Amino acid sequence: MNNAIGRRLVCLLLLLAALVSVVSGVKNAHRYSQDFQWDAAKALSLGYDPYDLSLGLKKAEDIRELDEFFEYFESIDAKQKMEANQFPSLLILLFLYTLLPYRIAVHAWLASNLLFTAAIICLLRKTYMKELSGELFPALSILMIAGTPWRNQIGVGQHTLFAFAFFLLAVYLSDKGNDAASGLALAVSYFKYTLTAPLALIFLYRRKWKSFGISVGIHIVLNIMAAVFLKESFIDMIVKPLKVSSALAGEGSIDISALLSGSKTALILTFVLMCFLIIAALKPGNTDERVLFGLLLLTGLIITYHRTYDFFVLTAVYAGVKVLAEKSGERTGRIFEVFYIFILLYFFFALRVFSESPASLIFGAVVYYAFTVFYLILMLRKCYKKT
């Protein structure tokens, strides 16, 4: 009886924290949503090269249709600079929002992100977390919303909710055998390719070549169309966004590039780890897909640029944690799950308490990398053992 009361009390506290998080996130989005990239998509839709504008080769402030964007942020003393670090094929996905005035578009994006959150919860339940208990899944979902990463996603108008929702939709449609629609959803999910490009290896694991091919082909076609529209070369449509994004390489939170200050060593390590993930997907041993999914999420957050607002996806890692814990015996499995819960609580709440100070991020990096290695060791021992 006492345990039941305790669980209910914890759930109540989580619900209250989630409610506060939603209200705070919406308020912040109303005032400070600045990562939406409406300005870059708007410039592209008007025929301006957003990459030249981002690199300072031309002045974005001279475009009359962007006046509202720049004037708003100047009015709140948060002057903006265009940072078009997405390929044209991705900015095109925002064209519907560019039909709206900037301030209305921001609120439309906020509403969209709330819908994407609901979609993530629904699709996780129908895919990787369909076997979780009736109490555990709602608790993890509420924890995700209560945490600082999700709240900051909403507040700054980021795109990870958008991308992750469409990735899960691609998995769901693949489960239903609709490869064409799955490929289309996967193509949309690449908006946050730093997370979803590693996750797309799931489709190599599944041998879903059609879905994967469609997802890549769509972007090739759209980038060619953008090149024609801007009267530039296709190569420029690939190289220029990378030039813009390379300026952010060392500005993440605990990813390899941030820890190594964007050095060439970080690029080499990223390449090596990506090759390892491709091998793990193509030669999976007897790996449960949920385990591979968890590994791709864990490593995806550290092999390329990410800030801690992307770490809300850590709740989905439990799909793989549960499988490995059950395979590893009671004692090791319990330690593994407790370690995972500590990681969640640290990144969802403790970092906020310490204002993401350098020391708190370093500690977070140590425990996160340690957990990822722990996860990998259990995966190799339990999913690649000789029979």
N, C-alpha and C positions, 0 to 999 in steps of 0.2 A: 504493500500500500504506500509506504514512504517513498519507494522508488518511483511509483507511478506519479505521486505528487511532485517529486523532484523533476521528472521528465516534463510534466505539464508546466512547471514553473520556468524551466529552461526554454521551452517552446514559446511561452508568453513573453519572456524577455527578448527572445530572438525576433518575435513578431513586432514588438515595440521598436526594437533597434532597426528593423527593416522599414517600418513606417517612417521613422525619423530620417533614415537614409534616402528614401524616395522623395520626401518633402525637400530635404536639403539638396539632393541632386537636381531636382526640377528647378529650384530657386537659382542654383548656380548656373544651370543651362540657360535660364532666362537672361541672365546678366553676362555670363562669361564664355558662352559656347564659342570657341575660336578655332577648333581643329576640324571643322566641318568640311573645309576646302570648297565652300560655295564660290569663293572668289576665283579660284583656279578653274573650276568647272564653268563658271560664267564667262571668264575670259576666253576659254577654248570655244564655247558655244558661239561667241561673237567673232571668231576667226583670229584671235590674238594667240600668240605662242605663250602659254603660261610658264614655260621653262625659261625662256629669255627674260620674262618679267621677274621670275624668282631669282635668277642669277644676276640680276641687276643690269642686263644688257638694254632693257627698256624700262620705263617707269609705269608701274601698274596704276599709280595715282592719277595718271593722265587719262585713264579710261573713264568716261563720264558715267557709264552704267555701274561702276564700282564705287561711286561717290558715297552712297549710303553705307556701304561696308566700312570704308575707312573712316568716315565721319563718326559712325557710332562708336568705334573703339577709341577714337581720339577723345570723344565726349566722356568716356569712363577712364581716361588716362591709361589706356592699354594699347598703344599704337601697334598696328600689325604690319607684317611683311609677308608677301605671298610666298608660300613654300609648296610648290607643286611637285611633290615627291611621288606621285602616282603616275603610271603610264596613261596615255590618252584613252586607251580602251577602258580604263577604270573610271576616269573622270566623266566619261560619257554616261556612266551609270547614274550620275547625279543630275543629268540634264533636266529631268522633270522638276527638280527642286529649283533650278535656275530660272524657271518660268515665273517664280514667285519673288516678290520683293524680299530683300535680305532678312529683315526681322521676322517676316511671316515664315520664310523658309527655315529659319532657326527653330521655330516652334513646331513646324511640320517635322523637322528632323528629330526633335525631342520626342514627339508623339511616336515617330517611327521606331526610335530606340526602345521605348517602352513596349511596343508591340514585338520587337525583335527579342526582348527579354522573355516575354511570355512564350514566344515561339521556341526559344532555346530550352526552356523548362519542359514544354510539351514534347519537343522532339527528342530530348535526352531520355524522357520517360518511354518513348516509343522505340528507342534504339539501344544505346549502350547501358542505360540504367533501368531497363524494363524489369529486371529481376530483383531489384532492391526492395526491401521491405516497405510497407505502407507508411511507416513512421520515419524511416531514415531518409527517403528521397525528399519529402517535403522539408525536412530539417536542413538538408544540404541546399535546397533551393532558396529557402529563407535566409540561410547563412550567406549565400552568394549576394543577395540583394542588400543585406545588412552591412556587408563589408565595404571598406574604403575603395577598393579597386572599381567595383561596379558603380558606386556613387560618383567617382571621378570620371568614369567613362561617360556617364550621363551629363555631368557638369561641364566637361570641356568639349562635348560633341564629337567624341571619337567614333571610329568605324568598326571596332572589333566585335561589338554586339551584332552589327549588320552582317559582317563576314562569317562569324561563327554560326549564326542562325542559318545562313544559306548553305554552309558546309553540312550541318546536320540535316537540312532538308535534302541535300544531295545524297547523303547516306540513306535516309528514309526512302527516297524514291528508288534508289538502287536496290534496297531490300524488297521493294515492290516489283522489281524487274523492269522498271522504266528507265532504260539507259540514256535515252535522248534527253529527257527532262532532267535526269540526274546530272548529266554533263552540263546542261544550261545552268542549273543551280550551282554547280561547282565553279563554273566560270565567274559567276557573280561573287562567289565567296573569296575570290582572289583579291578583292579590294584591300584586304589586310593580308597580303601574300606572305609577309614575314611570319605569320602564324599558320595560314591555311596552305601554303605551298608544302611545308613538311606534312601537314595533315592529309594532303591529297595523295600521299603515298599509300594510304589505305586502299585506294582504288587500284594500285599496282598489286598490293597484297591480295585483293579480291580478283585480280586478273580482269578488271573491267576496263579494257583498253578503249572501247568505244566511248564510254563516259569521259575518260581522261583525255582522249583525243579531241572530243568535241569541246571540252573546256579550254584546251590550249588553242584549238583552231579558231574559236570565236575571237580570242584576243589578237591573234595574228591578223584576221580580217579587219577588226575594228581599228587596229593601229595603222594598217595600210590606208584605210579610209581617212583617218586623222591626218596622215602624211599628205594625202592628196588634198584634203581640205585646207591645210595650212601651207601647202606648196613647199613642203620640206621632204627630206629623205626619210625612208622607213628606219634607217639606222639612227637618225637623230631622235626619232620617237622612242627609241630604246635607251640611247646613251644619255640624253639630256635629263630625263627623270632620275637616272642613277647618279648623275652629277649633283643634282639637288639633294637627294637622299644621303649621299656620301658625307655631306656636311653635318649630318646628324649622327654619324656612325658611332662616335664616342660619347654621346649624350644620353644613353639609356640608363637603366638603374643597376641591374646586376648581370646583364648579358656579357658575353665574352669580350665584345668590342668595347663596352664601357669599362670593364676591368683592365683592359690592355690599351686604353686610350685610343682606340681606332687604328691600331698598328697593323702592319701587314701580317704579323703573326696571328692576329685575330681572324683575318680573312682565310689564312691557311687552315686554322683549327675549324672554322665554320665549314670549309670545303670538305675536310676530312670527316667531320661528324655527319654532314649531309650524305656523304658516300656511304658511311656506316648505316644510316637510316634506310637508304635505298636498298642496301644488301639485306637488312633486317626485314624489309617489306617483300623483297623478291625471294628470299630464302628464309622463311619464317619458322622453320622447324615445326614444332607442334604448338606454336604460340596462339593463344586465344586472341581474337581481334581486339578485345577490350584491353588487353595488356599492351599490345602495340599502340593502340590509341592513346593510352596513358603515357607511354614513352615518348610518342611524337609531340604530345602537349608539353610535357616537361622540358624536352630538349628544344622544342620550337621557341620557347620563351627565353632561351639563353644563347642560341646560336646566332641570332640576329638582333638588331636594335628593338628593344622593348622598354617601356616604362612600366611602373608597377600597376598602372590602371588596367593593363591587359591581364593581370593575374587573377581576375575573377574566374577565368576558365579552370583554375585549379580544382574547383569542386567536381568537375567532370573527370578528373584524374582518378577519383575514387572507383570508377568502373574497373580500372585495371588493378588498383590497390587491393580491392576486395578479392579478386581472383588469385593474385599472388599470395595474399595473406592466408587464404584457404589451402593453397598448395604447400605452404611453408611450415606447417605445424603450428600448434597452439601458441607456444612461447614466442617464436620468431614472428609469427603472424600478428600477435598482439603488440609486440614492440614496433613492428612496421606500421601498423594502423595508428598507434599513439604518436609516432614520429610524423606521420601524415597530418594528423589533427593539429599538432604543434605548428607545422608549416602553414596550414590554413589560418590559424588564429594569429600567427605572427604577421603574415602579409596582409591579412584582412583588418587587423585592429592594432597590433603593437607598433607597426611602422608609423601609423598615424600619431600615436602617443609620443613617439620620439621625433616627429616632424620629418621623417625620412632623413635624419642626419647621416653624414658619411659613416660614422661608426655603426649605426643601426643597419645601414645598407650592407656594409661589409659583413656584419654578423649574419644578416639575412642571406647573403651570397654563400657564406660558409655552410650554413645549415641546408640551404636549398641544393647546392651542389652535392653535399653529402647524401641527402635523401635521394637525389637522382642516381647517384652511383649505387646506393643501396637497392633501388628499384631495378637498375640494370643488372646487378649481380643476381638478384632473385630471378629475374627474367631468364638470364643465361643458364642458371642452375636448374630451373624448373621447366623451362620451355625448350631447351636445347640439349637435355641430357640424353645419353645414348640408351637405346632400348635393346 
